[in-house]
Amino acid sequence: QVLLRVKDTNQLEVVKTAVEAPGRIEFRRVHPESDSLVSSGSLPAGYEFLKESPTRGPNARSYLVERSPAQGLTNRHLAEATVVTNLMDSKPVVNVRFTAEGAGLFHELTRASVGQMVAVVVDGEVLMAPRINEAIAGGQCQISGNFTETEAGLLAAMLQTPLPTPLKLIEMTELEPAPPTSAGAPVFPGVLPA
């Protein structure tokens, strides 16, 4: 059993969702005629319909994406996931750094997908689906999704240490605030170890 102590009770649902999700990330190509095929309900072989994350708000849309991750790129190719501030709008985003192998796969994926959309899929939900304008070298990318600081922190933690299987939340109880741990730093924003 794992006990989490949440500082901000307004974020309980966010934490609950994160705890019950394994944190599996995939990069999947979007069908070039995604919008029209979603509207008609047509499903070509090798594709599936996936919805955007609820963090996108009432304008969340659906995409027709490949069933398998492009280049086989998944969590095992991630070296680090951290929260940074987007200088354009001051909102938190998750900065992902790939391993050497992952950097090569990501560069090949973007090189082969110029002019196309590639969906960033986490636990079956599309967080973003940018259009690739050029091959991306350097082994890094940013994931945005209209996150709060807590949501971005939880996503980074999930991607950094994905669970082999989802956890099941069996109880939620209000506790008195606890002092900081001896280490002095929370596991991620908004959540402290018990």
C-alpha positions as CSV (number, residue, x, y, z in Angstrom):
1,Q,0.0,0.0,0.0
2,V,1.1,3.6,-0.7
3,L,-0.1,6.6,1.4
4,L,0.0,10.0,-0.2
5,R,-0.6,13.2,1.8
6,V,-2.0,16.0,-0.4
7,K,-1.4,19.6,0.7
8,D,-4.0,21.2,-1.6
9,T,-7.3,19.5,-1.2
10,N,-8.6,21.4,-4.3
11,Q,-6.3,19.1,-6.3
12,L,-7.7,15.8,-4.9
13,E,-9.3,14.7,-8.2
14,V,-6.1,15.6,-10.1
15,V,-4.0,13.4,-7.8
16,K,-6.6,10.6,-7.9
17,T,-6.5,10.5,-11.7
18,A,-2.7,10.5,-11.6
19,V,-2.4,7.7,-9.0
20,E,-4.8,5.5,-11.0
21,A,-3.0,6.0,-14.3
22,P,0.3,4.2,-15.3
23,G,1.8,7.1,-17.1
24,R,2.5,5.4,-20.5
25,I,3.5,7.9,-23.2
26,E,3.4,7.2,-26.9
27,F,4.0,9.2,-30.1
28,R,1.5,8.3,-32.8
29,R,1.0,9.7,-36.3
30,V,-2.4,11.3,-37.0
31,H,-4.2,10.3,-40.2
32,P,-3.9,13.1,-42.8
33,E,-7.7,13.1,-43.2
34,S,-8.4,12.8,-39.5
35,D,-11.0,15.5,-39.1
36,S,-13.2,14.3,-42.0
37,L,-12.9,10.6,-41.0
38,V,-13.8,11.5,-37.4
39,S,-16.9,13.3,-38.6
40,S,-18.0,10.4,-40.8
41,G,-17.0,7.7,-38.2
42,S,-14.9,5.9,-40.8
43,L,-12.2,3.8,-39.3
44,P,-9.3,2.6,-41.6
45,A,-7.4,-0.5,-40.7
46,G,-4.5,0.2,-38.3
47,Y,-6.1,3.3,-36.8
48,E,-8.3,4.2,-33.8
49,F,-10.2,7.2,-32.5
50,L,-8.7,8.9,-29.4
51,K,-9.9,12.0,-27.6
52,E,-8.0,14.9,-26.3
53,S,-7.3,15.1,-22.6
54,P,-10.0,16.9,-20.5
55,T,-7.4,19.5,-19.6
56,R,-8.1,21.0,-23.1
57,G,-11.5,22.1,-21.8
58,P,-14.9,22.1,-23.6
59,N,-13.1,22.4,-27.0
60,A,-11.4,19.0,-26.7
61,R,-11.5,17.1,-30.0
62,S,-11.0,13.6,-31.3
63,Y,-8.2,12.3,-33.6
64,L,-7.7,9.3,-35.8
65,V,-4.3,8.0,-34.9
66,E,-2.2,5.0,-35.6
67,R,-2.7,2.1,-33.2
68,S,1.0,1.6,-32.6
69,P,3.6,4.1,-31.4
70,A,5.7,5.6,-34.2
71,Q,9.3,4.3,-34.2
72,G,8.3,2.3,-31.1
73,L,9.0,5.4,-29.1
74,T,7.7,5.0,-25.5
75,N,8.7,5.7,-21.8
76,R,11.8,3.5,-22.0
77,H,13.3,6.1,-24.3
78,L,12.8,8.9,-21.8
79,A,15.8,10.0,-19.7
80,E,14.1,12.9,-17.8
81,A,10.8,14.7,-17.5
82,T,10.7,18.1,-15.7
83,V,8.3,21.0,-15.3
84,V,9.4,24.3,-16.9
85,T,7.6,27.6,-17.6
86,N,6.6,28.4,-21.2
87,L,8.2,31.8,-21.9
88,M,5.4,32.7,-24.4
89,D,2.4,32.4,-22.0
90,S,4.0,31.7,-18.5
91,K,2.1,28.4,-18.3
92,P,3.8,25.2,-17.0
93,V,4.8,22.7,-19.6
94,V,6.6,19.4,-19.3
95,N,10.1,19.2,-20.8
96,V,11.1,15.7,-22.0
97,R,14.6,14.7,-22.6
98,F,15.2,11.4,-24.5
99,T,18.0,8.8,-24.1
100,A,20.6,8.6,-26.8
101,E,18.5,5.9,-28.5
102,G,15.3,7.8,-28.0
103,A,16.8,11.0,-29.4
104,G,17.7,9.1,-32.6
105,L,14.2,7.6,-32.9
106,F,12.5,11.0,-32.2
107,H,14.7,12.7,-34.9
108,E,13.8,9.9,-37.4
109,L,10.1,10.2,-36.5
110,T,10.0,14.0,-37.0
111,R,12.1,13.8,-40.2
112,A,9.7,11.3,-41.7
113,S,6.6,13.2,-40.5
114,V,7.3,16.7,-41.8
115,G,4.0,18.3,-42.8
116,Q,2.0,15.8,-40.7
117,M,0.6,15.8,-37.2
118,V,2.0,13.6,-34.5
119,A,-0.1,13.0,-31.4
120,V,1.5,12.8,-27.9
121,V,-0.6,10.1,-26.2
122,V,-0.6,9.5,-22.5
123,D,-2.6,6.6,-21.1
124,G,-4.9,6.6,-24.2
125,E,-5.6,10.4,-24.2
126,V,-4.2,12.9,-26.7
127,L,-2.3,15.7,-24.8
128,M,-1.3,17.5,-28.0
129,A,-1.0,16.9,-31.7
130,P,1.4,19.4,-33.2
131,R,2.2,19.6,-36.9
132,I,5.8,18.8,-37.6
133,N,7.5,21.6,-39.6
134,E,11.0,20.2,-39.6
135,A,13.1,17.3,-38.2
136,I,13.8,17.9,-34.5
137,A,17.3,17.1,-33.4
138,G,18.8,17.5,-29.9
139,G,16.7,14.8,-28.1
140,Q,14.2,17.1,-26.4
141,C,10.6,18.2,-26.8
142,Q,7.9,20.0,-24.7
143,I,4.5,18.8,-23.8
144,S,1.8,21.5,-23.3
145,G,-1.8,21.0,-22.4
146,N,-3.2,24.0,-20.4
147,F,-1.9,22.4,-17.2
148,T,-1.9,23.7,-13.7
149,E,1.4,23.5,-11.9
150,T,0.1,20.5,-10.0
151,E,-1.1,18.7,-13.2
152,A,2.2,19.4,-14.9
153,G,4.2,18.1,-11.9
154,L,2.1,14.9,-11.7
155,L,2.5,14.3,-15.4
156,A,6.3,14.7,-15.2
157,A,6.4,12.3,-12.3
158,M,4.2,9.8,-14.1
159,L,6.4,9.9,-17.2
160,Q,9.6,9.7,-15.3
161,T,8.6,6.6,-13.3
162,P,5.6,4.9,-15.1
163,L,3.8,2.2,-13.3
164,P,3.8,-1.3,-14.7
165,T,0.0,-1.5,-13.9
166,P,-2.4,1.1,-12.6
167,L,-2.9,1.5,-8.8
168,K,-6.4,1.3,-7.3
169,L,-7.4,4.0,-4.9
170,I,-9.1,2.4,-1.9
171,E,-9.5,5.3,0.5
172,M,-9.4,9.1,0.7
173,T,-9.2,10.6,4.2
174,E,-8.6,14.2,5.3
175,L,-5.6,14.5,7.6
176,E,-3.9,17.3,9.5
177,P,-1.1,19.1,7.6
178,A,2.2,17.4,8.1
179,P,5.6,19.1,8.4
180,P,8.1,18.8,5.5
181,T,10.1,15.6,5.2
182,S,13.7,15.5,6.4
183,A,14.8,15.6,2.8
184,G,13.0,18.9,2.6
185,A,11.4,18.6,-0.9
186,P,8.1,17.2,-2.0
187,V,7.9,14.3,-4.4
188,F,6.3,16.6,-6.8
189,P,4.2,19.8,-6.5
190,G,1.2,19.5,-4.2
191,V,2.0,16.0,-2.9
192,L,4.2,15.0,0.1
193,P,5.2,11.5,1.2
194,A,3.4,10.4,4.3
